[in-house]
């Protein structure tokens, strides 16, 4: 039984009789076109053995990239979590997949033709509302082995304790040691030095959370995941270098060796590396960090790649105010439902046509204005007109545009407001 790393959180699991593929992202860019895999995948979906089952953790495109899905047979069994409103199931059905298995969390399931497997899916844990309506992980029992895949689903202490109580012996755990966000790189209210400090704090937190989860679960082996990406498009080189810890997993080895109480072996992985689950050893090439020269060359190439918008306009859209007002009305209905009405303002800066729109978060108000009112806590979001149209027309989700570094931000004070950010994901026609 072996694990083959493909890219980011995409892995193949081979048993004597089956090939299971986790979170397929092999072909095109993901996350609103803003991400590419790092290190890059060496094979496309067409180049690997045909999987006879796929597990997809959630709908974000770095876990189910569209052109990668297009390379799968439409009758491929796909395991997902049954989590209303189940955006993932609807998306897969829209692409023509006919063999989808939405599993109820909390119990072990059997899938037809996979009698030697047990599948248990679980939710995100914690209290992040967005994560709790889309994210999942999976525990697979295969013969005498137990594998846990958290993908980028950061586990809580309570979650780890519950899993350990249920599965006393765990062979392998995929545990996140990274994450993706436009913060702090795309926040113009921060200096480069402040961004470096914030990134260091984030990396320390990822390392600490990874170590804590492994200590609680005590698997025989663990593979760090969810940091395998780099940013595409016209950005300062620092945008990628700020995240360079993602790109060199030796950092987690060093942190873990100094701070862990567990005997777990940690195995950083790169594309095409193979891990044997029978003897818990790497059976292919060993992990090799990229040099500064290699990174420079790679980042320079990425900076020249153009992100193609799903919407293309050549002039100022005269009906944009009306469209924004309609999207704001939908957003307000959701705000009322969730009781998210903070005293806060959001500004939409259509930078290529010098237009500024103000959203009052405590009422159903949106107007075109001349300038930002700095007397009230606010968030200003800047992007080209086409990007805003992608957002409100549903071609790209706000969270994906944010994580894909397609939006620029300025906020005062520099405090994350979950009510504001969650509501913005519902700003759409």
C-alpha positions in Angstrom: 0.0 0.0 0.0 1.5 3.3 -1.0 0.8 7.0 -1.1 2.0 9.1 -4.1 2.1 12.9 -3.8 0.6 14.7 -6.9 0.5 18.4 -5.8 -0.7 20.5 -2.8 -3.4 18.3 -1.1 -3.8 16.0 -4.1 -2.5 12.5 -3.4 -3.0 9.0 -4.8 -3.6 6.0 -2.6 -2.8 2.7 -4.2 -3.8 -0.7 -2.6 -3.6 -4.1 -4.3 -6.9 -3.5 -5.9 -7.7 0.2 -6.0 -6.5 3.7 -6.8 -8.1 6.4 -4.7 -7.4 10.0 -5.6 -7.7 12.8 -3.0 -8.7 16.4 -3.8 -7.9 16.5 -7.6 -5.9 19.6 -8.7 -3.4 18.7 -11.4 -4.2 20.6 -14.6 -5.0 24.3 -14.5 -4.5 27.2 -12.1 -7.0 27.4 -9.2 -8.4 29.9 -6.6 -9.8 32.4 -9.1 -6.8 31.8 -11.3 -4.5 33.2 -8.7 -2.8 30.0 -7.6 -0.5 27.5 -9.1 0.9 24.4 -7.4 4.2 24.7 -5.7 6.2 22.7 -6.4 4.3 22.3 -9.8 2.6 19.1 -10.6 4.6 17.0 -13.1 1.6 15.1 -14.4 -1.9 16.0 -15.5 -5.0 14.0 -14.7 -4.7 12.2 -18.1 -1.1 11.1 -17.2 -1.9 9.2 -14.0 -3.6 5.8 -13.6 -7.3 6.1 -13.8 -8.7 6.4 -10.2 -11.6 4.1 -9.3 -12.7 6.4 -6.5 -12.2 10.1 -5.7 -12.6 11.8 -2.4 -13.2 15.6 -2.5 -13.1 17.5 0.8 -14.8 20.7 -0.3 -15.7 23.0 -3.2 -12.6 25.3 -3.3 -10.9 24.9 -6.6 -7.5 23.9 -5.2 -9.3 20.7 -4.1 -11.4 20.1 -7.2 -10.1 22.1 -10.1 -12.5 22.3 -13.0 -10.2 21.1 -15.9 -8.9 18.3 -13.7 -12.4 17.1 -13.0 -13.0 17.2 -16.8 -10.4 14.5 -17.2 -12.3 12.1 -14.9 -14.9 9.6 -16.2 -18.4 10.9 -15.4 -19.2 7.6 -13.7 -16.2 7.8 -11.3 -17.4 7.2 -7.7 -16.9 10.4 -5.8 -17.1 10.5 -2.0 -18.1 13.8 -0.4 -19.7 14.9 2.9 -23.5 15.3 3.0 -23.6 18.8 4.3 -26.5 21.1 3.4 -26.7 23.2 1.3 -24.1 21.0 -0.4 -22.6 23.3 -3.0 -20.1 20.6 -3.9 -22.8 18.0 -4.8 -24.6 20.6 -7.0 -21.4 21.5 -8.7 -20.5 17.9 -9.5 -23.9 17.2 -10.8 -23.7 20.2 -13.0 -20.5 18.8 -14.5 -22.3 15.6 -15.3 -21.0 13.2 -12.6 -23.5 10.4 -11.9 -21.9 8.4 -9.1 -21.7 10.8 -6.1 -21.8 9.4 -2.6 -22.7 12.1 0.0 -21.9 10.6 3.4 -23.4 11.5 6.7 -20.7 12.5 9.1 -20.0 10.7 12.3 -20.4 7.1 11.2 -18.5 4.5 9.1 -19.9 3.9 5.6 -19.3 1.2 3.1 -19.2 2.0 -0.7 -20.3 -0.4 -3.3 -17.3 -2.3 -4.8 -15.1 -1.0 -2.0 -16.0 -3.6 0.7 -12.5 -3.6 2.2 -12.8 0.2 2.9 -14.6 2.0 5.7 -15.2 5.8 5.1 -16.0 8.2 7.9 -16.3 11.9 7.0 -16.3 14.8 9.5 -16.9 18.5 9.5 -14.5 21.4 10.1 -14.9 21.8 13.8 -14.5 25.1 15.4 -16.8 28.1 15.0 -16.0 29.5 11.6 -19.4 29.7 9.9 -18.1 29.6 6.3 -15.9 26.5 7.0 -18.7 24.7 8.7 -20.9 24.8 5.6 -18.3 23.6 3.1 -15.3 21.9 4.7 -14.8 18.2 5.5 -12.1 15.6 6.3 -12.1 11.8 5.9 -11.0 8.8 8.0 -10.4 5.6 5.9 -10.1 2.2 7.4 -8.3 -0.1 4.9 -7.6 -3.7 5.9 -5.7 -3.1 9.1 -4.7 0.5 8.4 -6.3 3.8 9.5 -5.6 7.0 7.4 -6.9 10.4 8.4 -7.0 13.2 5.8 -7.6 16.7 7.2 -6.5 18.4 3.9 -6.6 22.1 4.8 -9.2 21.6 7.5 -7.3 22.7 10.6 -8.4 20.3 13.5 -9.4 21.5 16.9 -8.1 20.0 20.1 -11.6 18.5 20.8 -11.8 17.0 17.3 -8.4 15.3 17.7 -9.4 13.9 21.1 -12.7 12.6 19.7 -10.9 10.9 16.8 -8.2 9.4 19.0 -10.8 8.0 21.4 -12.6 6.3 18.4 -9.4 5.2 16.5 -6.8 4.3 19.1 -4.2 3.3 16.5 -3.7 5.7 13.5 -1.2 4.8 10.8 -1.1 8.0 8.7 -2.4 11.5 9.1 -2.5 14.3 6.5 -2.3 17.4 8.7 -2.4 21.0 7.5 0.6 23.2 8.1 -0.4 26.1 6.0 -3.3 28.1 4.5 -4.1 30.7 1.9 -5.4 34.2 2.2 -4.9 37.7 0.7 -4.0 38.8 4.2 -1.5 40.3 4.8 0.1 40.5 1.3 -2.7 42.4 -0.3 -3.4 44.8 2.5 -2.2 48.3 1.6 -2.6 49.6 5.2 0.4 47.5 6.1 4.1 48.1 5.5 6.4 45.3 4.1 7.9 44.9 7.6 4.5 44.5 9.2 3.6 41.9 6.6 6.7 39.9 7.3 5.9 40.0 11.0 2.3 38.9 10.4 3.4 36.1 8.1 6.0 34.9 10.7 3.3 34.8 13.4 1.0 32.8 11.0 3.8 30.3 10.2 4.5 29.9 13.9 0.8 29.3 14.5 0.6 26.7 11.7 3.6 24.9 13.0 2.2 24.9 16.6 -1.3 23.7 15.5 0.3 21.0 13.4 2.4 19.8 16.3 -0.5 19.9 18.7 -2.7 17.9 16.4 0.0 15.2 15.9 0.7 15.1 19.6 -3.0 14.4 20.3 -3.5 11.9 17.4 -0.2 10.1 17.8 -0.2 8.6 14.3 2.8 6.4 13.3 3.5 8.9 10.4 2.2 12.3 9.4 2.4 14.3 6.2 2.2 18.1 6.3 -0.2 19.5 3.7 -2.0 22.6 2.5 0.9 24.9 1.8 1.8 23.8 -1.7 0.9 26.9 -3.8 2.4 30.1 -5.2 0.8 33.3 -6.5 0.3 33.9 -10.2 0.1 37.3 -11.9 1.6 40.7 -11.7 2.6 40.9 -8.1 5.7 42.1 -6.3 8.1 39.2 -5.8 7.6 39.7 -2.1 4.1 38.4 -2.4 5.5 34.9 -2.9 8.5 35.3 -0.7 6.4 36.3 2.2 5.0 32.8 2.0 8.3 31.1 1.4 7.9 29.0 4.5 5.1 27.2 2.7 7.6 26.4 0.1 10.2 24.8 2.3 8.8 22.2 4.6 12.0 21.6 6.5 10.8 24.3 8.8 8.0 22.1 10.2 10.6 19.3 10.7 12.7 21.6 12.8 9.8 23.0 14.8 8.3 19.5 15.4 11.6 18.0 16.6 12.0 20.8 19.2 8.4 21.0 20.4 6.8 17.6 20.0 6.2 14.9 22.6 5.1 12.4 19.9 7.2 9.6 18.3 5.4 10.3 15.0 7.6 10.4 12.0 7.1 13.5 9.8 7.4 13.2 6.0 7.4 16.3 3.9 6.3 15.4 0.3 6.9 16.8 -3.2 5.2 15.7 -6.5 6.0 12.1 -7.4 7.4 11.2 -4.0 6.2 7.8 -2.8 5.5 6.7 0.7 5.1 3.1 1.6 2.4 2.6 4.3 3.6 -0.9 5.1 7.0 0.1 6.4 6.5 3.8 6.8 9.3 4.8 4.5 9.9 7.0 1.5 10.5 4.7 -1.4 11.3 7.2 -4.1 13.3 10.4 -4.3 13.9 12.3 -1.1 12.6 15.8 -0.2 14.7 18.5 -1.7 14.1 22.2 -0.9 14.3 24.6 -3.8 17.3 27.0 -4.0 16.9 30.8 -4.0 17.9 30.8 -7.7 15.2 28.3 -8.6 12.6 30.2 -6.6 13.6 33.5 -8.3 13.3 31.9 -11.8 9.9 30.3 -10.9 8.4 33.5 -9.4 9.6 35.6 -12.3 7.8 33.3 -14.7 4.6 33.4 -12.6 4.7 37.2 -12.6 4.3 37.2 -16.4 1.3 34.9 -16.4 -2.0 36.6 -17.2 -5.1 35.8 -15.2 -8.0 35.6 -17.6 -11.2 37.0 -16.3 -14.5 35.3 -16.8 -16.0 38.7 -17.7 -14.5 41.1 -20.2 -15.6 44.7 -20.7 -14.0 47.5 -22.7 -15.8 50.5 -21.2 -17.5 51.8 -18.1 -20.6 49.7 -17.3 -23.5 52.3 -16.9 -25.7 49.9 -15.0 -23.1 49.0 -12.4 -24.7 51.0 -9.6 -28.0 49.2 -10.2 -26.3 45.8 -10.2 -24.4 46.6 -7.0 -27.7 47.7 -5.4 -29.3 44.4 -6.3 -26.4 42.4 -5.0 -26.4 44.5 -1.8 -30.2 43.7 -1.3 -29.4 40.0 -1.5 -26.5 40.4 0.9 -28.7 42.4 3.3 -31.3 39.6 3.4 -28.6 37.2 4.5 -27.2 39.7 7.0 -30.7 40.0 8.6 -31.0 36.2 8.7 -27.7 35.9 10.5 -28.1 39.1 12.5 -24.8 40.4 11.1 -25.4 44.2 11.1 -22.2 45.8 12.5 -21.5 49.5 12.5 -19.1 49.3 9.7 -18.7 50.4 6.1 -17.3 48.6 3.1 -16.0 50.6 0.0 -15.8 49.1 -3.4 -13.1 50.9 -5.4 -13.5 50.2 -9.2 -10.0 51.3 -9.8 -9.9 51.3 -13.7 -12.9 53.7 -13.9 -12.3 55.7 -10.7 -15.6 54.8 -9.1 -16.2 54.3 -5.4 -19.3 52.7 -3.8 -20.1 52.7 -0.2 -22.0 49.9 1.7 -23.4 50.7 5.1 -23.3 47.4 6.9 -25.9 48.3 9.5 -28.6 49.1 6.9 -29.6 48.2 3.4 -27.7 51.1 1.8 -25.3 51.3 -1.1 -24.4 54.5 -2.9 -21.8 55.9 -5.2 -19.6 58.4 -3.3 -16.6 60.6 -3.8 -14.4 59.6 -1.0 -14.0 57.3 2.0 -15.4 58.4 5.4 -12.5 57.7 7.7 -14.5 58.5 10.8 -16.2 55.0 10.8 -14.4 51.6 10.9 -14.1 50.5 7.2 -12.8 48.1 4.7 -11.9 49.3 1.2 -11.7 46.7 -1.6 -10.0 47.7 -4.9 -10.1 45.8 -8.1 -10.8 46.3 -11.8 -14.4 46.5 -13.0 -14.3 43.0 -14.6 -13.2 41.4 -11.3 -16.2 43.0 -9.4 -18.5 41.7 -12.2 -17.0 38.2 -11.8 -17.8 38.4 -8.1 -21.4 39.7 -8.2 -22.3 37.5 -11.2 -21.1 34.4 -9.4 -18.3 33.4 -11.7 -15.9 33.7 -8.7 -16.6 33.7 -5.0 -15.4 36.6 -2.8 -13.3 34.2 -0.7 -11.6 32.8 -3.8 -10.8 36.3 -5.2 -9.4 37.1 -1.8 -7.3 34.0 -1.4 -6.3 34.2 -5.1 -4.8 37.7 -4.4 -7.1 39.3 -7.0 -8.3 42.0 -4.6 -6.5 44.8 -2.8 -7.6 45.9 0.7 -7.3 48.8 3.0 -8.9 48.5 6.5 -9.0 50.8 9.5 -8.6 49.6 12.2 -6.7 46.5 11.1 -9.1 44.0 12.7 -10.7 41.1 11.1 -14.5 41.3 11.4 -16.0 37.8 10.6 -19.5 39.3 10.1 -18.3 41.6 7.4 -16.2 39.1 5.5 -18.8 36.4 5.7 -21.5 38.8 4.5 -19.3 39.8 1.5 -19.4 36.2 0.2 -23.1 36.8 -0.2 -22.8 40.0 -2.2 -24.0 38.6 -5.5 -26.9 38.9 -8.0 
